[in-house]
């Protein structure tokens, strides 16, 4: 008999995995002389993507596509904090969620359509 986790729709499982990653944080190291040595809210992007790869490979692939499209269209790299926000605000950025789903389904046409929908935020909205 399948476990309840196996019965979850793939999208729900991905959202659960992404939420887990988005809300995890590495404890900050501190120095008595200097205070916090790292920002607990901004884990390195490579580490974040590595966690995604371990938990949900389609999420990691869709996220890499999102990051590349954002860089190409908006002329800058998305920070880990911005990426985490795109995953967790409301139901998540529709383009990012669409790219993750397209990666899961291995649907290159849907991927291309989602990339075309990506919009750059206003300069002040970072």
C-alpha positions as CSV (number, residue, x, y, z in Angstrom):
1,X,0.0,0.0,0.0
2,X,1.5,3.4,-1.0
3,X,2.3,5.8,1.8
4,X,0.4,9.1,2.0
5,X,3.5,10.9,0.8
6,X,3.5,8.9,-2.4
7,X,-0.1,9.9,-3.1
8,X,0.7,13.6,-3.1
9,X,0.5,15.3,-6.5
10,X,4.0,16.1,-7.8
11,X,3.3,19.8,-7.7
12,X,2.4,19.7,-4.0
13,X,5.5,17.6,-3.3
14,X,7.7,20.1,-5.1
15,X,6.1,23.0,-3.2
16,X,6.7,21.2,0.1
17,X,10.3,20.6,-0.8
18,X,10.8,24.2,-2.0
19,X,9.2,25.6,1.2
20,X,11.5,23.4,3.3
21,X,14.6,24.7,1.5
22,X,13.3,28.3,1.5
23,X,12.7,28.4,5.2
24,X,15.9,26.6,6.2
25,X,18.8,28.7,7.3
26,X,22.3,28.0,8.4
27,X,23.1,29.4,11.8
28,X,25.2,32.5,11.6
29,X,28.8,32.4,12.8
30,X,29.7,35.2,15.2
31,X,32.8,36.9,16.3
32,X,32.9,38.8,19.5
33,X,34.8,41.6,17.7
34,X,32.8,41.8,14.5
35,X,29.4,40.2,15.2
36,X,27.7,38.1,12.6
37,X,30.1,36.8,9.9
38,X,27.4,35.6,7.5
39,X,23.8,36.5,6.7
40,X,21.5,33.6,7.7
41,X,19.0,34.7,5.0
42,X,21.4,34.4,2.0
43,X,22.9,31.0,1.7
44,X,25.2,30.8,-1.4
45,X,23.3,30.1,-4.6
46,X,25.3,27.0,-5.4
47,X,24.4,25.5,-2.0
48,X,20.7,26.3,-2.5
49,X,20.7,24.7,-5.9
50,X,22.6,21.7,-4.5
51,X,19.8,21.2,-1.9
52,X,17.2,21.5,-4.6
53,X,19.1,18.9,-6.7
54,X,19.0,16.5,-3.8
55,X,15.3,17.0,-2.9
56,X,13.7,17.6,-6.3
57,X,15.9,17.4,-9.5
58,X,13.1,18.9,-11.6
59,X,12.9,21.9,-9.3
60,X,16.7,22.4,-9.6
61,X,16.5,22.2,-13.4
62,X,13.6,24.6,-13.6
63,X,15.2,27.0,-11.2
64,X,18.4,27.0,-13.2
65,X,16.4,27.8,-16.4
66,X,14.7,30.6,-14.5
67,X,18.0,32.0,-13.3
68,X,19.5,31.9,-16.8
69,X,16.4,33.5,-18.3
70,X,16.4,36.2,-15.7
71,X,20.1,37.0,-16.2
72,X,19.6,37.1,-20.0
73,X,16.5,39.3,-20.0
74,X,17.1,41.5,-17.0
75,X,20.9,41.9,-17.2
76,X,21.7,40.9,-13.7
77,X,21.9,37.8,-11.5
78,X,19.1,37.0,-9.1
79,X,20.3,36.8,-5.5
80,X,19.5,33.7,-3.3
81,X,17.2,35.9,-1.2
82,X,15.3,37.1,-4.3
83,X,15.1,33.5,-5.5
84,X,13.8,32.3,-2.2
85,X,11.2,35.0,-2.3
86,X,10.1,34.1,-5.8
87,X,9.6,30.5,-4.6
88,X,7.7,31.3,-1.4
89,X,5.6,34.5,-1.9
90,X,2.0,33.5,-2.2
91,X,1.9,30.5,-4.5
92,X,5.4,31.3,-5.9
93,X,6.3,33.2,-9.0
94,X,4.1,31.7,-11.7
95,X,7.0,31.7,-14.2
96,X,9.3,29.9,-11.8
97,X,6.6,27.4,-10.9
98,X,5.8,26.8,-14.6
99,X,9.4,26.2,-15.4
100,X,9.7,23.7,-12.6
101,X,6.6,21.9,-13.8
102,X,7.8,22.0,-17.4
103,X,11.1,20.4,-16.2
104,X,9.3,17.7,-14.4
105,X,7.2,16.9,-17.5
106,X,10.3,17.3,-19.8
107,X,8.1,19.7,-21.9
108,X,10.5,22.0,-23.8
109,X,7.6,23.8,-25.5
110,X,6.1,24.8,-22.2
111,X,9.6,25.7,-20.9
112,X,10.1,28.1,-23.9
113,X,6.6,29.7,-23.3
114,X,7.3,30.3,-19.6
115,X,10.7,31.8,-20.4
116,X,8.9,34.3,-22.8
117,X,6.6,35.3,-19.9
118,X,9.4,36.3,-17.5
119,X,9.3,40.0,-16.7
120,X,12.0,42.0,-15.0
121,X,11.1,43.7,-11.8
122,X,11.3,47.5,-11.5
123,X,14.7,48.8,-10.6
124,X,13.4,49.8,-7.1
125,X,11.7,46.5,-6.5
126,X,14.8,44.4,-5.6
